[in-house]
Amino acid sequence: MPAVSIGVDEGHPVAGEPSLVERPAVNYAVKGLGLVGVAILSGLLWVAFQPSLVVGTPTTPPGVPAYQFQAHAEHRDTDCRKRAYGVVAEFLSSSKCQQVARSLHTTSTADGAKVVVSISVVRMADSKSAVELNQLASRDKTGNITDLLRDGYTVPDGPRKLTGAGYASTVTGSVVTIVESDFFTEGRADLDLLKAISTDALRFGAIMS
């Protein structure tokens, strides 16, 4: 950033003021304090904008990606019930859901296996209803948010539906993020790996909400 002039000729010190030669220690001290302040502020902002961690689920440090994701489709709707099924749809019809955003991504594992990743981000009216939705959607046979594969969206050469998907979800304030991941190759099973991928993709909740 260019220096800002305040109308004082640095070659001619103002009467009664120490010259530039006489005050380097003060300048360095002030600059040092300024750098420390910037570092502290940057650290606070970094922490403030990280998504919540998932308790009891293996994950990477907040904001540090373990996988690279490529986006393929995204859909948003304020009719949340229409974008869910089962008991979850019934819950959304009687609660104040503001928006559901859904997307499809792909990524690859260390050995080159392709994985499709379905992300659903639901913004509720308050944190209480968000917690209730997450608890309900995480149970078996209660339904969930309809992933985009179910709605007919596709990824190139990818599966038409999720079968042995790895599941992860989290709540950040009034936002619920739900992720399901599955291999392109039918019959391949590694639930722990798929859960790790889903957990890493929870970072998208902060972007899509």
C-alpha positions in Angstrom: 0.0 0.0 0.0 1.5 3.4 -1.0 2.5 5.7 1.8 0.1 8.5 2.6 1.6 12.0 2.7 0.5 14.4 5.4 2.2 17.5 4.0 5.4 17.3 6.0 8.7 17.4 4.1 10.7 14.5 5.6 13.9 16.1 4.6 13.3 19.0 6.9 12.2 18.1 10.4 9.6 20.3 12.1 11.0 22.6 14.7 11.0 21.0 18.1 10.4 17.5 16.7 13.0 14.7 16.7 14.5 14.0 13.3 13.9 10.6 11.5 17.4 9.6 12.4 16.7 10.2 16.1 13.5 8.1 16.3 14.0 4.7 14.6 13.4 2.7 17.8 9.9 4.3 18.3 9.0 3.6 14.6 9.9 0.0 14.8 8.1 -0.5 18.1 4.9 1.0 16.7 5.2 -1.1 13.5 5.7 -4.2 15.6 2.6 -3.5 17.7 0.6 -3.0 14.5 1.7 -6.4 13.1 0.9 -8.1 16.3 -2.6 -6.5 16.2 -3.2 -7.7 12.6 -2.1 -11.2 13.5 -4.5 -11.4 16.5 -7.4 -10.0 14.4 -6.7 -12.4 11.6 -6.7 -15.4 14.0 -10.0 -14.3 15.6 -11.6 -13.9 12.1 -10.3 -17.4 11.1 -11.9 -19.0 14.1 -15.2 -17.1 13.8 -15.9 -18.2 10.3 -15.2 -21.9 10.7 -18.1 -24.4 10.7 -18.9 -26.3 13.8 -17.1 -29.6 14.4 -19.0 -32.9 14.5 -18.8 -34.4 17.9 -17.5 -38.0 17.9 -16.8 -38.0 14.2 -13.3 -38.2 12.7 -12.6 -34.9 11.0 -9.8 -32.7 9.8 -9.0 -29.3 11.4 -11.6 -26.7 10.6 -11.2 -25.1 7.2 -8.3 -27.4 6.2 -9.5 -29.5 3.2 -8.8 -33.2 3.1 -10.4 -33.6 -0.3 -10.9 -31.5 -3.4 -14.5 -31.3 -4.6 -15.9 -30.5 -8.0 -19.4 -29.0 -8.2 -21.9 -30.5 -10.7 -25.4 -29.2 -9.7 -27.1 -27.0 -7.2 -30.8 -26.4 -6.4 -32.4 -24.0 -3.9 -36.0 -23.9 -2.7 -38.0 -22.2 0.0 -40.6 -25.0 0.0 -38.6 -27.3 2.3 -41.3 -29.9 2.7 -41.4 -30.5 -1.0 -37.6 -31.3 -1.0 -37.9 -33.9 1.8 -39.5 -37.3 2.4 -40.8 -39.4 5.2 -41.2 -38.1 8.8 -38.6 -35.4 8.0 -41.0 -33.9 5.4 -43.8 -33.9 7.9 -41.6 -32.1 10.4 -40.7 -29.4 7.8 -44.3 -28.8 7.0 -45.0 -27.9 10.6 -41.8 -26.0 11.4 -40.4 -22.7 10.1 -37.9 -23.8 7.5 -36.6 -20.9 5.5 -34.6 -22.6 2.7 -33.1 -25.8 1.6 -30.0 -25.8 -0.7 -28.9 -29.0 -2.3 -25.8 -29.8 -4.4 -23.9 -32.6 -6.1 -20.1 -32.8 -6.0 -17.5 -35.4 -6.9 -14.1 -36.1 -5.4 -11.5 -38.9 -5.6 -9.8 -41.0 -2.9 -6.1 -41.5 -2.5 -6.2 -44.6 -4.7 -8.2 -42.8 -7.5 -11.7 -44.1 -6.7 -14.4 -41.6 -7.7 -17.0 -40.6 -5.2 -20.2 -38.7 -5.6 -21.1 -36.3 -2.7 -24.6 -35.1 -2.0 -24.9 -32.0 0.2 -28.1 -30.6 1.7 -28.1 -27.4 3.7 -31.3 -26.4 5.5 -31.8 -23.0 7.1 -34.3 -23.1 9.9 -35.9 -20.2 11.8 -33.9 -20.9 15.0 -31.3 -23.2 16.5 -33.8 -25.2 18.4 -35.7 -26.4 15.3 -32.3 -27.0 13.6 -31.2 -29.4 16.3 -34.6 -31.2 16.2 -34.3 -31.6 12.4 -30.8 -32.9 12.6 -31.7 -35.5 15.3 -34.7 -36.6 13.3 -32.9 -36.9 10.0 -30.0 -38.8 11.6 -32.3 -41.7 12.7 -33.1 -44.7 10.6 -36.4 -44.9 8.7 -37.4 -41.3 9.4 -36.7 -40.0 5.9 -34.4 -37.1 5.1 -33.8 -34.3 2.6 -34.2 -35.6 -0.9 -30.8 -35.7 -2.6 -30.4 -34.4 -6.1 -29.8 -37.9 -7.5 -33.3 -38.9 -6.3 -34.6 -35.9 -8.2 -33.0 -37.0 -11.5 -29.8 -35.0 -11.4 -26.7 -36.8 -12.5 -22.9 -36.5 -12.5 -20.9 -37.8 -15.5 -20.4 -41.6 -15.3 -21.7 -41.5 -11.7 -24.3 -43.6 -9.9 -28.0 -43.0 -10.4 -28.7 -43.3 -6.7 -26.9 -43.5 -3.3 -26.7 -47.0 -1.9 -24.1 -47.7 0.8 -23.5 -44.0 1.5 -21.4 -42.6 4.2 -23.4 -40.1 6.3 -22.4 -37.0 8.3 -24.3 -34.0 9.6 -23.9 -31.0 11.8 -25.7 -28.0 13.2 -24.3 -24.5 13.1 -26.7 -22.0 14.7 -30.0 -22.4 12.7 -28.3 -24.2 9.8 -28.3 -28.0 9.4 -25.8 -29.5 6.9 -26.3 -33.1 5.8 -23.8 -34.9 3.5 -23.9 -38.4 2.0 -21.1 -39.9 -0.1 -21.0 -43.0 -2.3 -18.6 -44.7 -4.7 -19.0 -44.6 -8.4 -18.1 -48.3 -8.6 -21.1 -50.4 -7.6 -20.3 -52.9 -4.9 -17.3 -51.2 -3.5 -17.6 -50.8 0.3 -15.6 -48.6 2.7 -18.0 -46.9 5.0 -15.3 -45.3 7.2 -13.7 -43.7 4.2 -17.1 -42.4 2.9 -17.9 -41.0 6.3 -14.6 -39.2 6.3 -15.3 -37.7 2.9 -18.8 -36.6 4.0 -17.4 -35.1 7.2 -14.9 -33.1 5.2 -17.7 -31.8 2.9 -19.6 -30.4 5.9 -17.5 -27.3 5.3 -19.8 -26.4 2.4 -22.5 -25.6 4.9 -21.0 -22.2 5.6 -20.9 -21.5 1.8 -24.3 -22.7 0.8 -26.4 -21.4 3.7 
